[in-house]
Amino acid sequence: MDRVRHEIILHLGKLEELETPEQKRDMAIRINTLMRQYHRKELDLFKHEDPQVEILAQKFFKEILEKQRVDTASGKSRLVIDEHSVKNKDVREVGTEWLCKQALDQLGLCSFLQHQGWEEEKIQLAYTHIISRCAYPASELRTSEWIRQNSSICEVTGYPISKVTKDKLYHITKELYNIKEALEKHLSYRTSELFDLEDEIILYDLTNTYYEGAMRSSQLAKFGRSKEKRSDAKLVVLALVVNLEGFVKYSQIFEGNMADSTSLQKLIEDLSLRTSSAQRKPTIVMDAGIATQKNLELLKSKKFEYMCVARSSLNKYTIDTDSDPVKIADKKGQPLTLQKVKVEGNTDTWLLVHSEAKAVKESGMNSRFSQRYEQGLENIRASLTKKSGVKKQEKVSERIGRLKAKYPSMNRYYDIQLAIDENGIVTELTWQQKPVEKKEGHYLLRTTLDEKQEATQWAVYNAIRNIEGSFRCLKNDLDLRPIFHKTDEASMAHLHLGILAYWTVNTLRYQLKAKGIQNEWTDIRRIMDTQKLVTTTMVDQYDQLITIRQCSEPEAKVMEIYTALNYKLQPFTRKKSVVPLSENQKIETPATRAKRSG
């Protein structure tokens, strides 16, 4: 309450029985004592020494209890409520929305947008859409329906719910994309300062997502190698640079047929500007698809250190006799063996990694591929003896070529021979496995880091798993795929909105991980959605409608998350209104019928 309020509890009259002011004061003190003992359920063992004071105090105390006017001991209002009138309505989700709102405030998004000249309502709409993408990733149409029907997001952000439309959401997404460069720089610096991050190692990788639609007029959507095996759909490529903590330092959108190995040139020029220190070059960790010799030479020319999986053949190295094999375990506890090796004519540091788990996996895959490869050869051979089978040398060679293209990893293990007569007809097909050593579970790491400890080198490279987790969160948890938009502008804005949502999610998860809470975002969202915002209405004995809007109390796991983040538990305190019922609003209940008949 922001003001003093007076309420008459009971009229005591002139109190002519008490002759002095001291007696009246003692009576008031005695009534308060009786009320306190009543609520604390204490025994009344002592009476006032003045019999007249005691008699009046007991009399007025009983009248207060009978009329049920107020709980003077606890300060809580005591009302007679018609239990049949109590209703809960307008129940909405609030936990995830309030959690993400506090994360965006922590990232300083509001102050950044204010410096960009955005008005308050526009900032509220931007908050609403980013948080909605975190809490309920869906199309703008479905998101607008969710906001109007299920979520309390507008009560959290302050944006008028009556103004929410899919077109407004489309528009604010494009507005956010228009300030992409400045916004990414702000968030990059803000997270580095907020969590004291050094950005000594950054990770670079690409992924792609596909379109549902022909996209005939698009300059961005192209057919390419889909990582979701959607060869029938056009793609767009998303490149991300993240630090070890999973925070995005740079993002770029490329055409769908962009090869991994050709993208590095487009971001290397301003990469240092996206890290916490412009004077120091970070170490870049990348996978084999990007680590071409041309890209590695580019990094060296720009004074960047790097670590990657080598694209070189495993046969082009010799064991470094000055170092012994080192045995460690990966994050899953599976054994690894690390051995330094030398590659002639190359000054980089090379590390041979042998994973027993990877060897078992590759052995199983090779066994299946070998079986299918030989079955394909057997089908071609069987066709040579059939009346209508393929027998001409040219056609048989085409069939063998298609088989080799389907199983390229098997070709080096087989020697295939054809017997051909003078008419160019294949009379016999034979094959045998070559004595090729299978180095299953082996791969080479290559780096410019002058690091003496093999285990440290492995730890640096293993950080690439962080960016894989980022892509997994974007695609699965934040529903970045597929893309249903019909224009390039809308598609790029959609991808950028997903990255902003990921930034919010990673801000939360990074802090929770530091407190030992390792849940995936989908689990956190499920837990937080148990906290609701609810309106409760009831009618009192004076025919007044009491309306209370408040958040439910956090469950134990919700409280654990709030406590770990040091966030507030509720977006606002209880809102209460009391208004007299109109004649049309009055409801017929047992209590009102009894009152009327009495």
C-alpha positions as CSV (number, residue, x, y, z in Angstrom):
1,M,0.0,0.0,0.0
2,D,1.2,3.5,-0.8
3,R,-1.0,5.4,1.6
4,V,-2.4,5.2,5.2
5,R,-5.9,3.8,5.4
6,H,-8.3,3.9,8.4
7,E,-11.0,1.4,9.0
8,I,-13.6,1.4,11.7
9,I,-13.5,-2.0,13.4
10,L,-16.1,-1.4,16.2
11,H,-18.0,1.5,17.8
12,L,-17.2,1.5,21.5
13,G,-19.5,4.3,22.5
14,K,-18.7,6.9,25.1
15,L,-17.2,4.4,27.6
16,E,-18.9,6.1,30.5
17,E,-18.0,3.1,32.7
18,L,-14.3,4.1,32.6
19,E,-13.6,7.3,34.4
20,T,-10.0,8.1,33.4
21,P,-8.0,8.2,30.1
22,E,-5.6,5.7,31.6
23,Q,-8.4,3.1,32.0
24,K,-9.4,3.6,28.3
25,R,-5.8,3.1,27.2
26,D,-5.4,0.0,29.3
27,M,-8.6,-1.4,27.8
28,A,-7.3,-0.9,24.2
29,I,-4.1,-2.6,25.1
30,R,-6.0,-5.5,26.7
31,I,-8.1,-6.0,23.5
32,N,-5.0,-6.1,21.4
33,T,-3.5,-8.7,23.8
34,L,-6.6,-10.8,23.6
35,M,-6.5,-10.7,19.7
36,R,-2.9,-11.6,19.6
37,Q,-3.4,-14.6,21.9
38,Y,-6.4,-15.7,19.9
39,H,-4.4,-15.8,16.6
40,R,-1.4,-17.4,18.2
41,K,-3.7,-19.9,20.0
42,E,-2.2,-19.0,23.3
43,L,-3.9,-19.4,26.7
44,D,-5.2,-16.3,28.4
45,L,-3.6,-16.8,31.8
46,F,-3.6,-13.2,33.2
47,K,-6.4,-10.7,33.6
48,H,-6.2,-7.0,34.0
49,E,-6.1,-5.8,37.6
50,D,-9.0,-3.4,37.1
51,P,-12.2,-5.5,36.9
52,Q,-14.1,-2.9,34.9
53,V,-11.3,-2.7,32.3
54,E,-11.3,-6.5,32.0
55,I,-15.0,-6.8,31.7
56,L,-15.2,-4.2,28.9
57,A,-12.2,-5.6,27.0
58,Q,-13.7,-9.1,27.0
59,K,-17.0,-7.8,25.8
60,F,-15.6,-5.8,22.9
61,F,-13.2,-8.7,22.0
62,K,-16.2,-11.1,21.6
63,E,-18.1,-8.5,19.5
64,I,-15.1,-8.2,17.1
65,L,-15.0,-12.0,16.7
66,E,-18.7,-12.3,16.1
67,K,-18.8,-9.6,13.4
68,Q,-15.5,-10.9,11.8
69,R,-14.5,-7.4,10.8
70,V,-10.7,-7.6,10.8
71,D,-7.7,-9.6,11.9
72,T,-5.9,-7.0,14.0
73,A,-3.2,-9.3,15.1
74,S,-1.9,-10.2,11.6
75,G,-3.1,-7.1,9.6
76,K,-5.0,-9.2,7.1
77,S,-8.5,-8.3,6.0
78,R,-11.1,-10.7,7.1
79,L,-14.1,-11.0,4.8
80,V,-17.0,-13.4,4.5
81,I,-16.7,-14.8,1.0
82,D,-19.4,-16.7,-0.8
83,E,-17.5,-19.9,-1.7
84,H,-19.8,-20.6,-4.7
85,S,-18.7,-17.3,-6.2
86,V,-14.9,-18.1,-6.3
87,K,-13.7,-18.6,-9.8
88,N,-10.3,-18.8,-11.5
89,K,-10.0,-17.5,-15.1
90,D,-7.6,-16.1,-17.7
91,V,-4.9,-18.6,-16.6
92,R,-1.7,-18.0,-18.7
93,E,1.9,-19.1,-18.9
94,V,4.4,-16.8,-17.3
95,G,7.5,-18.7,-16.1
96,T,9.4,-18.9,-19.3
97,E,8.3,-15.5,-20.4
98,W,9.5,-13.8,-17.2
99,L,12.8,-15.8,-17.3
100,C,13.6,-14.7,-20.8
101,K,12.6,-11.1,-20.1
102,Q,15.1,-10.9,-17.3
103,A,17.8,-12.4,-19.5
104,L,17.2,-9.8,-22.2
105,D,17.4,-7.0,-19.6
106,Q,20.7,-8.6,-18.4
107,L,22.0,-8.3,-22.0
108,G,21.1,-4.6,-22.1
109,L,18.8,-5.0,-25.1
110,C,16.4,-2.2,-23.9
111,S,19.1,0.4,-23.5
112,F,20.7,-0.6,-26.8
113,L,17.4,-0.2,-28.7
114,Q,16.8,3.2,-26.9
115,H,20.2,4.4,-28.2
116,Q,19.1,3.3,-31.7
117,G,16.2,5.7,-31.4
118,W,13.4,3.1,-30.9
119,E,10.2,4.2,-29.2
120,E,9.0,2.3,-26.1
121,E,6.2,0.5,-27.7
122,K,8.5,-0.7,-30.5
123,I,11.0,-2.0,-28.0
124,Q,8.1,-3.8,-26.1
125,L,7.1,-5.5,-29.4
126,A,10.7,-6.6,-30.1
127,Y,10.9,-8.1,-26.6
128,T,7.6,-9.8,-27.2
129,H,8.7,-11.5,-30.4
130,I,12.2,-12.5,-29.2
131,I,10.8,-14.0,-26.0
132,S,8.0,-15.7,-28.0
133,R,10.6,-17.4,-30.2
134,C,12.3,-18.8,-27.0
135,A,9.1,-19.9,-25.3
136,Y,7.0,-21.0,-28.3
137,P,8.9,-21.2,-31.6
138,A,6.4,-21.1,-34.4
139,S,5.3,-19.1,-37.4
140,E,4.2,-15.5,-36.9
141,L,0.5,-16.5,-37.3
142,R,0.7,-19.3,-34.7
143,T,2.8,-17.1,-32.4
144,S,0.2,-14.3,-32.5
145,E,-2.5,-16.8,-31.6
146,W,-0.4,-18.2,-28.8
147,I,0.1,-14.7,-27.4
148,R,-3.6,-13.9,-27.5
149,Q,-4.8,-17.2,-26.1
150,N,-2.0,-18.8,-23.9
151,S,0.7,-16.5,-22.8
152,S,1.1,-13.6,-20.4
153,I,4.0,-12.2,-22.5
154,C,2.2,-8.9,-23.1
155,E,1.7,-8.4,-19.4
156,V,5.4,-9.1,-18.9
157,T,6.7,-6.7,-21.7
158,G,3.9,-4.1,-21.5
159,Y,3.0,-4.3,-25.2
160,P,-0.8,-4.0,-25.7
161,I,-2.2,-7.5,-26.5
162,S,-4.9,-5.9,-28.6
163,K,-2.3,-4.7,-31.1
164,V,-0.6,-8.1,-31.6
165,T,-1.0,-9.4,-35.2
166,K,1.1,-11.6,-37.4
167,D,1.9,-8.6,-39.6
168,K,3.3,-6.6,-36.6
169,L,5.5,-9.6,-35.8
170,Y,6.7,-9.8,-39.4
171,H,7.6,-6.1,-39.4
172,I,9.5,-6.1,-36.1
173,T,11.5,-9.1,-37.2
174,K,12.7,-7.2,-40.3
175,E,13.4,-4.1,-38.1
176,L,15.7,-6.2,-35.9
177,Y,17.5,-7.6,-38.9
178,N,18.1,-4.0,-40.2
179,I,20.3,-3.4,-37.2
180,K,21.9,-6.8,-37.3
181,E,25.6,-5.7,-37.4
182,A,25.3,-3.2,-34.5
183,L,23.1,-5.6,-32.4
184,E,25.5,-8.5,-32.8
185,K,28.5,-6.3,-31.8
186,H,26.6,-5.1,-28.7
187,L,25.6,-8.6,-27.6
188,S,29.1,-9.9,-28.3
189,Y,30.8,-7.2,-26.1
190,R,28.0,-7.3,-23.5
191,T,28.4,-11.1,-22.9
192,S,32.1,-10.8,-22.7
193,E,32.0,-8.1,-20.1
194,L,29.1,-9.6,-18.2
195,F,30.7,-13.0,-17.7
196,D,34.4,-11.9,-18.0
197,L,35.1,-13.9,-21.1
198,E,38.4,-13.8,-22.9
199,D,37.5,-15.2,-26.4
200,E,40.9,-16.8,-26.7
201,I,39.4,-19.7,-28.7
202,I,36.5,-19.3,-31.1
203,L,34.8,-22.0,-33.2
204,Y,33.7,-21.7,-36.8
205,D,31.3,-24.0,-38.6
206,L,28.4,-24.0,-41.1
207,T,25.0,-25.6,-41.2
208,N,22.1,-25.4,-43.6
209,T,18.3,-25.5,-43.4
210,Y,15.8,-26.1,-46.0
211,Y,12.8,-24.3,-47.5
212,E,9.2,-25.6,-47.8
213,G,8.4,-24.1,-51.1
214,A,9.8,-23.7,-54.6
215,M,11.5,-20.3,-54.0
216,R,11.8,-19.8,-57.7
217,S,12.6,-16.0,-57.5
218,S,15.1,-16.4,-54.6
219,Q,18.7,-15.4,-55.0
220,L,19.5,-17.1,-51.7
221,A,17.8,-20.5,-51.9
222,K,19.8,-23.0,-53.9
223,F,20.0,-26.8,-54.2
224,G,23.0,-28.2,-52.3
225,R,24.1,-30.9,-49.9
226,S,21.4,-31.0,-47.2
227,K,22.5,-32.0,-43.8
228,E,18.9,-33.1,-43.1
229,K,19.0,-35.3,-46.2
230,R,16.4,-33.1,-47.9
231,S,17.9,-33.2,-51.4
232,D,14.5,-32.3,-52.8
233,A,14.4,-28.9,-51.2
234,K,16.4,-25.7,-51.7
235,L,18.7,-24.7,-48.9
236,V,20.2,-21.7,-47.2
237,V,23.6,-21.8,-45.3
238,L,24.1,-20.3,-41.9
239,A,27.7,-19.7,-40.7
240,L,28.3,-19.1,-37.0
241,V,31.4,-18.1,-35.0
242,V,31.0,-18.9,-31.3
243,N,33.3,-18.8,-28.3
244,L,34.0,-21.6,-25.9
245,E,31.0,-20.6,-23.8
246,G,28.6,-20.9,-26.7
247,F,28.0,-17.2,-27.3
248,V,27.7,-16.0,-30.9
249,K,30.5,-13.7,-32.0
250,Y,29.5,-13.5,-35.7
251,S,26.9,-14.9,-38.0
252,Q,26.5,-14.8,-41.8
253,I,23.9,-16.2,-44.2
254,F,25.1,-17.7,-47.5
255,E,23.5,-19.2,-50.6
256,G,22.4,-22.8,-50.3
257,N,25.0,-24.2,-52.6
258,M,27.9,-22.6,-50.7
259,A,30.6,-25.2,-50.0
260,D,32.0,-25.3,-46.5
261,S,35.5,-24.7,-47.8
262,T,34.7,-21.4,-49.6
263,S,33.1,-19.4,-46.8
264,L,36.0,-18.5,-44.6
265,Q,37.3,-15.7,-46.9
266,K,34.0,-13.7,-46.4
267,L,34.3,-13.3,-42.6
268,I,38.1,-13.4,-41.8
269,E,38.6,-9.7,-42.4
270,D,36.5,-8.4,-39.5
271,L,36.6,-11.4,-37.2
272,S,38.9,-9.8,-34.6
273,L,36.4,-7.0,-34.2
274,R,33.7,-9.4,-32.9
275,T,35.8,-10.7,-30.0
276,S,36.5,-9.1,-26.6
277,S,39.9,-7.7,-27.6
278,A,40.7,-6.1,-31.0
279,Q,44.4,-6.3,-30.4
280,R,44.6,-10.1,-29.9
281,K,43.9,-12.7,-32.5
282,P,41.9,-15.6,-31.3
283,T,42.6,-19.2,-32.1
284,I,40.1,-20.6,-34.7
285,V,38.9,-24.2,-34.2
286,M,37.1,-25.7,-37.3
287,D,36.2,-29.1,-38.8
288,A,37.7,-30.8,-41.8
289,G,35.2,-29.4,-44.3
290,I,36.5,-25.9,-43.9
291,A,40.2,-26.7,-43.3
292,T,41.4,-26.6,-46.9
293,Q,45.0,-25.8,-47.6
294,K,44.0,-22.5,-49.1
295,N,42.0,-21.5,-46.0
296,L,44.8,-22.5,-43.7
297,E,47.2,-20.4,-45.7
298,L,44.7,-17.5,-45.5
299,L,44.6,-17.8,-41.7
300,K,48.4,-17.8,-41.5
301,S,48.6,-14.7,-43.6
302,K,46.2,-12.9,-41.3
303,K,48.2,-14.1,-38.2
304,F,45.4,-16.3,-36.9
305,E,46.3,-19.5,-35.0
306,Y,44.1,-22.5,-35.9
307,M,43.3,-26.1,-35.0
308,C,41.4,-28.5,-37.2
309,V,40.9,-32.1,-38.4
310,A,43.5,-32.7,-41.1
311,R,42.2,-33.5,-44.6
312,S,45.5,-35.2,-45.4
313,S,45.7,-39.0,-45.9
314,L,46.4,-41.0,-42.8
315,N,49.3,-42.6,-44.8
316,K,51.4,-39.5,-45.1
317,Y,52.8,-39.3,-41.6
318,T,55.5,-40.8,-39.4
319,I,55.4,-41.4,-35.6
320,D,57.3,-38.8,-33.6
321,T,59.8,-41.1,-31.7
322,D,60.5,-38.3,-29.2
323,S,57.0,-38.5,-27.7
324,D,55.1,-41.4,-26.1
325,P,51.4,-42.2,-26.6
326,V,49.1,-40.5,-24.1
327,K,45.9,-42.2,-22.9
328,I,43.0,-40.0,-21.8
329,A,39.2,-40.3,-21.7
330,D,36.7,-38.2,-23.5
331,K,33.6,-36.5,-21.9
332,K,31.7,-39.8,-22.1
333,G,34.5,-41.7,-20.3
334,Q,35.6,-43.5,-23.5
335,P,39.3,-44.2,-24.0
336,L,41.4,-42.2,-26.4
337,T,45.1,-42.5,-27.4
338,L,47.0,-39.4,-28.5
339,Q,50.3,-39.6,-30.4
340,K,52.4,-36.8,-31.9
341,V,53.3,-37.5,-35.5
342,K,55.4,-35.7,-38.2
343,V,54.3,-34.8,-41.8
344,E,57.2,-34.2,-44.1
345,G,57.5,-30.7,-45.4
346,N,55.0,-29.2,-43.0
347,T,55.8,-27.1,-39.9
348,D,52.4,-27.5,-38.2
349,T,52.0,-29.6,-35.1
350,W,50.2,-32.9,-35.9
351,L,48.4,-35.2,-33.5
352,L,47.1,-38.7,-34.3
353,V,44.0,-39.6,-32.4
354,H,42.7,-43.1,-31.9
355,S,39.2,-43.6,-30.5
356,E,38.1,-47.1,-29.6
357,A,34.4,-46.1,-29.7
358,K,34.9,-44.5,-33.1
359,A,36.7,-47.6,-34.3
360,V,33.8,-49.8,-33.3
361,K,31.4,-47.5,-35.0
362,E,33.4,-47.2,-38.2
363,S,33.9,-51.0,-38.3
364,G,30.2,-51.6,-38.1
365,M,29.6,-49.0,-40.9
366,N,32.3,-50.5,-43.1
367,S,30.9,-54.0,-42.6
368,R,27.4,-52.8,-43.7
369,F,28.8,-50.9,-46.6
370,S,31.0,-53.8,-47.7
371,Q,28.0,-56.2,-47.6
372,R,25.9,-53.8,-49.7
373,Y,28.7,-53.2,-52.1
374,E,29.3,-56.9,-52.7
375,Q,25.5,-57.4,-53.0
376,G,25.5,-54.7,-55.7
377,L,28.3,-56.5,-57.6
378,E,26.5,-59.8,-57.2
379,N,23.4,-58.3,-58.8
380,I,25.4,-57.0,-61.7
381,R,27.1,-60.4,-62.2
382,A,23.7,-62.3,-62.0
383,S,22.5,-60.0,-64.8
384,L,25.2,-61.4,-67.2
385,T,23.5,-64.9,-67.2
386,K,19.9,-63.7,-67.7
387,K,18.3,-63.6,-71.1
388,S,17.3,-60.0,-70.9
389,G,20.1,-58.9,-68.5
390,V,22.6,-56.1,-69.1
391,K,25.7,-57.6,-70.8
392,K,27.2,-54.9,-73.0
393,Q,30.5,-53.6,-71.6
394,E,29.4,-49.9,-71.7
395,K,26.2,-50.6,-69.8
396,V,27.9,-52.9,-67.3
397,S,30.6,-50.3,-66.6
398,E,27.8,-47.7,-66.1
399,R,26.2,-49.9,-63.5
400,I,29.5,-50.4,-61.7
401,G,30.2,-46.7,-61.8
402,R,26.8,-45.9,-60.1
403,L,27.6,-48.5,-57.4
404,K,31.0,-46.9,-56.8
405,A,29.4,-43.5,-56.6
406,K,26.9,-44.8,-54.0
407,Y,29.6,-46.4,-51.8
408,P,32.7,-44.2,-52.5
409,S,34.5,-45.3,-49.3
410,M,34.5,-48.9,-50.4
411,N,36.2,-48.5,-53.8
412,R,39.8,-48.6,-52.5
413,Y,39.1,-51.9,-50.8
414,Y,38.1,-53.8,-54.0
415,D,39.7,-54.9,-57.3
416,I,37.1,-55.5,-59.9
417,Q,37.8,-57.4,-63.1
418,L,35.7,-57.8,-66.3
419,A,36.0,-60.6,-68.9
420,I,34.9,-59.3,-72.4
421,D,34.5,-61.2,-75.7
422,E,35.2,-59.9,-79.2
423,N,31.6,-58.5,-79.5
424,G,32.0,-56.3,-76.4
425,I,29.9,-58.5,-74.3
426,V,30.9,-59.0,-70.6
427,T,31.0,-62.7,-69.9
428,E,32.3,-62.7,-66.4
429,L,32.6,-60.3,-63.5
430,T,35.0,-61.0,-60.6
431,W,36.3,-59.1,-57.6
432,Q,38.5,-59.5,-54.6
433,Q,39.3,-57.4,-51.6
434,K,42.6,-55.5,-51.6
435,P,45.1,-55.9,-48.7
436,V,44.5,-52.3,-47.6
437,E,45.1,-51.5,-43.9
438,K,41.9,-50.1,-42.4
439,K,42.8,-47.4,-39.8
440,E,39.4,-47.4,-38.2
441,G,39.0,-44.9,-35.3
442,H,42.0,-42.8,-36.4
443,Y,42.1,-39.2,-37.5
444,L,44.7,-36.4,-37.5
445,L,44.5,-33.0,-35.8
446,R,46.5,-30.2,-37.2
447,T,47.4,-26.9,-35.4
448,T,49.8,-24.0,-35.4
449,L,49.7,-23.8,-31.6
450,D,53.1,-24.5,-30.0
451,E,51.6,-26.8,-27.3
452,K,53.7,-29.5,-25.6
453,Q,50.9,-31.3,-23.9
454,E,48.9,-33.6,-26.2
455,A,45.9,-33.7,-23.8
456,T,45.7,-29.9,-23.9
457,Q,45.6,-29.9,-27.7
458,W,42.8,-32.5,-27.6
459,A,40.8,-30.3,-25.2
460,V,41.2,-27.3,-27.5
461,Y,39.9,-29.2,-30.5
462,N,37.1,-30.9,-28.5
463,A,35.6,-27.5,-28.0
464,I,34.1,-27.8,-31.5
465,R,31.3,-29.8,-29.8
466,N,30.1,-26.5,-28.4
467,I,29.2,-25.2,-31.9
468,E,27.5,-28.5,-32.7
469,G,25.4,-27.9,-29.6
470,S,24.5,-24.4,-30.8
471,F,23.3,-25.6,-34.1
472,R,21.3,-28.4,-32.4
473,C,19.6,-25.8,-30.1
474,L,18.8,-23.5,-33.0
475,K,17.4,-26.2,-35.2
476,N,15.5,-28.4,-32.7
477,D,14.8,-26.3,-29.6
478,L,14.1,-23.0,-31.4
479,D,12.6,-24.5,-34.5
480,L,14.8,-22.8,-37.1
481,R,13.9,-25.4,-39.7
482,P,12.3,-25.6,-42.1
483,I,11.8,-22.1,-43.5
484,F,8.3,-21.3,-44.8
485,H,9.0,-17.7,-45.8
486,K,8.7,-16.8,-49.5
487,T,11.2,-13.9,-49.8
488,D,15.0,-13.6,-49.1
489,E,14.4,-10.6,-46.8
490,A,11.9,-12.5,-44.7
491,S,14.1,-15.6,-44.6
492,M,17.2,-13.7,-43.4
493,A,15.1,-11.9,-40.8
494,H,13.7,-15.3,-39.6
495,L,17.2,-16.7,-39.2
496,H,18.4,-13.6,-37.4
497,L,15.4,-13.8,-35.0
498,G,16.4,-17.4,-34.2
499,I,20.0,-16.3,-33.4
500,L,18.6,-13.6,-31.0
501,A,16.5,-16.2,-29.3
502,Y,19.5,-18.5,-29.1
503,W,21.5,-15.7,-27.5
504,T,18.8,-15.3,-24.8
505,V,18.7,-19.1,-24.2
506,N,22.5,-19.4,-24.0
507,T,22.7,-16.5,-21.5
508,L,20.4,-18.5,-19.2
509,R,22.0,-21.9,-19.8
510,Y,25.5,-20.6,-19.3
511,Q,24.7,-19.3,-15.9
512,L,22.7,-22.3,-14.9
513,K,25.5,-24.7,-15.9
514,A,27.9,-22.7,-13.7
515,K,25.5,-23.6,-10.8
516,G,25.3,-27.3,-11.8
517,I,22.0,-27.2,-13.6
518,Q,22.7,-29.0,-17.0
519,N,19.1,-29.2,-18.4
520,E,18.5,-28.7,-22.1
521,W,16.4,-25.7,-23.1
522,T,13.3,-27.8,-23.7
523,D,13.5,-29.2,-20.2
524,I,13.9,-25.7,-18.7
525,R,11.0,-24.4,-20.7
526,R,8.8,-27.3,-19.5
527,I,9.8,-26.7,-15.8
528,M,9.2,-22.9,-16.1
529,D,5.8,-23.3,-17.7
530,T,4.4,-24.7,-14.4
531,Q,4.3,-21.1,-13.1
532,K,1.1,-19.5,-14.2
533,L,-0.6,-16.1,-14.0
534,V,-4.2,-16.4,-12.9
535,T,-7.2,-14.1,-12.1
536,T,-9.3,-15.1,-9.1
537,T,-12.8,-13.5,-8.6
538,M,-15.1,-13.8,-5.6
539,V,-18.1,-12.0,-4.0
540,D,-18.0,-10.9,-0.3
541,Q,-20.9,-10.4,2.1
542,Y,-21.3,-6.8,1.0
543,D,-22.1,-7.8,-2.6
544,Q,-18.7,-6.6,-3.8
545,L,-16.8,-8.3,-6.6
546,I,-13.1,-8.9,-5.6
547,T,-10.7,-9.5,-8.5
548,I,-7.1,-10.6,-7.8
549,R,-4.5,-11.1,-10.5
550,Q,-1.3,-12.8,-9.3
551,C,1.4,-15.3,-10.2
552,S,1.3,-18.8,-8.8
553,E,4.0,-19.7,-6.3
554,P,7.1,-21.2,-8.0
555,E,7.5,-24.9,-7.7
556,A,10.7,-26.3,-6.2
557,K,12.5,-26.7,-9.5
558,V,11.3,-23.3,-10.7
559,M,12.6,-21.8,-7.5
560,E,15.9,-23.5,-8.0
561,I,16.3,-21.9,-11.4
562,Y,15.4,-18.4,-10.2
563,T,17.8,-18.8,-7.2
564,A,20.7,-19.9,-9.4
565,L,20.2,-17.0,-11.8
566,N,19.5,-14.5,-8.9
567,Y,16.4,-13.4,-10.7
568,K,13.1,-12.1,-9.3
569,L,10.4,-14.6,-8.8
570,Q,7.4,-12.7,-10.2
571,P,7.0,-9.9,-12.8
572,F,4.7,-7.9,-10.5
573,T,3.0,-8.1,-7.2
574,R,-0.6,-9.0,-6.7
575,K,-3.2,-6.7,-8.4
576,K,-6.5,-6.4,-6.5
577,S,-9.7,-4.5,-7.3
578,V,-13.0,-4.3,-5.3
579,V,-16.1,-3.0,-7.0
580,P,-19.8,-3.2,-6.1
581,L,-21.9,-5.7,-8.0
582,S,-24.5,-4.4,-10.4
583,E,-28.0,-5.9,-10.3
584,N,-27.1,-7.9,-13.4
585,Q,-23.9,-9.3,-11.9
586,K,-25.4,-10.5,-8.7
587,I,-25.5,-14.3,-8.6
588,E,-28.0,-16.5,-6.9
589,T,-26.2,-18.7,-4.4
590,P,-27.2,-20.5,-1.2
591,A,-25.7,-17.7,0.7
592,T,-27.7,-14.9,-1.1
593,R,-30.9,-17.0,-1.0
594,A,-30.5,-17.4,2.7
595,K,-29.8,-13.7,3.1
596,R,-32.9,-12.7,1.0
597,S,-35.2,-15.1,2.8
598,G,-33.9,-14.1,6.2
